[in-house]
Amino acid sequence: MAFIERVEVENEGFLARAELRFTPGLNVLIGARGTGKTSVIELIRYALQAGAFTTDAATKGEQQAVAVLDGGAVTVTLREGNTSWSVTRTSEGASTTAFGAPPACTILAQNEVESLAVSPQGRLYLIDRFYGDAAETERRITEAASATRTATQEIANLLEEIERNESATTELGPIEEELERARAFQQALLTNSSATKDDQAALLDSQSQMQALAQRENQLRFTASSLESAQGTTVALRAQVKDLAESALLLDVNTVQELIASAALRLEQATNEMSAASTALREETTKASMFRAKLDEQSRALRRKLDSVQDGLSQASRQVQQLEERKGQFDALVLRRRDLLTRLDQLRERRSVALAGLEKLRLARIHARQQVAKDLTEKLAPQIRVRVAAGKTLNSYTSALVSGLRGSGLHYNTLAPTLAKAVSPVELVDWIERSAVDELVNAAALSVERASTVLRSLRQSSAASIIAVDVEDEVTLELLDGPDYKPVEHLSIGQRCTVVLPILLALEGETIIVDQPEDHLDNAFIASTLIAAIRRREGRGQVIFSSHNANIPVLGDARNVIALESDGESAEVRAAGALDNSSIRDTIATLMEGGEEAFAARAAFYERKG
């Protein structure tokens, strides 16, 4: 089981050239206020980049660590058997790690315990520390959510193109009947004229070719537009992979470098092939333009010839030719629509698969979280109860709706929470894409006008930001207070710590570090519940506390006590060792609150056990 073995500071500041050694089991940092206990903890957090349960704790902790380093660096060494990890981080943020990423470490600053208790996201983060696949699950959820959003954005783009296609088709109008009438009128003139059969056949063939040419030119234009869009995406991706390849060189990991280099090579090949395809398209478009010019010239000459044998025939044939071109454009749009609808079905199927995968992962996550809650409740019963409810926290969903409704003219701060409660993200996106106003009217009790504005605004702002939004699970932490369980939001600060600390100490297999856990706690709780939790954890993970309360190191049977002292300008280790070390016993007895009483209570405990 891994543990922090040593912390070394290299600077000329407050903890100049300090070196602290730790052991498995319970370690306690003691000393008067201002001797550097908190600084040591924040330096460990900073070096390991262990994160925090609240944004405020993370910000303040990093600021304190950087200030203490004052241009220097801190090195933290961890060990598990014969394996060790060494992490060095400078005050500028540069970090180097020897022998790979170190094991996980959970660190809480002073007052972070009570902040964690009332933070919905913090409580989730706490529960997720208890199941080993949490990080991998979150990674896979992120990937599935990204795939879902990408497909949804592509669907939105496709729906816009389908609308443009429909608008263009409508503008061309019902061309078939108009063309048939023009053809019939032209044929009547040809029948009554003295035009030869060859000239008549040449005219009809020219008009037919013009229709086919118009259709081809439009298909070429559609293809060129799609190819240009794809090229832009490929070029951007190629640039990203190129930057990634340069970064990978610093890793000195051959497999990673080879895979990224291979991806870069394939992207380069794809870019070159798409560029070649674009060139071929331009050449084909040029050929079509040259053929059109030739065809136009031949048609004009033929119409002049025919007009000489029959008045009005030239104008009639010109009208037919124009209508044939429009028919070619119309047919190209119809074919394009068929292609777009096929792609739309394919994209929806792809998104459906991504969504199914996302929901499966989220379901596995909630089951894992609920199992953690069940295990913790059984372990900490009857004082503490932990529960997890699926999909109860709507903050992220509501924020996405607020963002999407800005500029709509609606009171989005009031409307967004109502929508979030009334309809799921997936269902809402389906309604956005189908413009299903009636469904939204019925679900959210909106007027038709407001529902239409909502769907239109959300569609314009992209449904992609909504569909995969995480409607988070809700963690409830409760304390038995008399006959009833009360949630942490309704408890005093001390009671909140009473709930969170035993849960933290139930986390096995990694180092737990807490700055002054006794804050807001009475001695009765420390002696009964907190010490019991520390003893239960013996052999299941390292604990590092800073403390002013003698009950914690003495009744907790600390394996290692580090006493710090300071002259106001610098701090140093005054003494270090186990409880059987006379200097440590004397330091605790004289320096800590209730030192003598704690040793007396410890002696009485072991007498009873003996």
Secondary structure, DSSP 8 states (H G I E B T S, - for coil): --EEEEEEEESSSTTTT-EEE--SSEEEEE-STTSSHHHHHHHHHHHHT---SSHHHHHHHHHHHHHHHTT-EEEEEEEETTEEEEEEEETT--EEEESS----EEEE-TTHHHHHHT-HHHHHHHHHTTSTTHHHHHHHHHHHHHHHHHHHHHHHHHHHHHHHHHHHHHHH-SHHHHHHHHHHHHHHHHHHS---HHHHHHHHHHHHHHHHHHHHHHHHHHHHHHHHHHHHHHHHHHHHHHHHHHHHTTTT-HHHHHHHHHHHHHHHHHHHHHHHHHHHHHHHHHHHHHHHHHHHHHHHHHHHHHHTTSTTHHHHHHHHHHHHHHHHHHHHHHHHHHHHHHHHHHHHHHHHHHHHHHHHHHHHHHHHHHHHHHHHHHHHTTTEEEEEEEEEE-HHHHHHHHHHHTTSSS-HHHHHHHHHHHS-HHHHHHHHHHT-HHHHHHHHT--HHHHHHHHHHHHHT-THHHHT---EEEEEEEEEETTEEEEGGGS-HHHHHHHHHHHHHT--SSEEEEE-TTTT--HHHIIIIIHHHHHHTTTS--EEEE-SBTHHHHHTT-SEEEEEEE-SS-EEEEEEE-TT-HHHHHHHHHHSBTHHHHHHHHHHHHHHH-
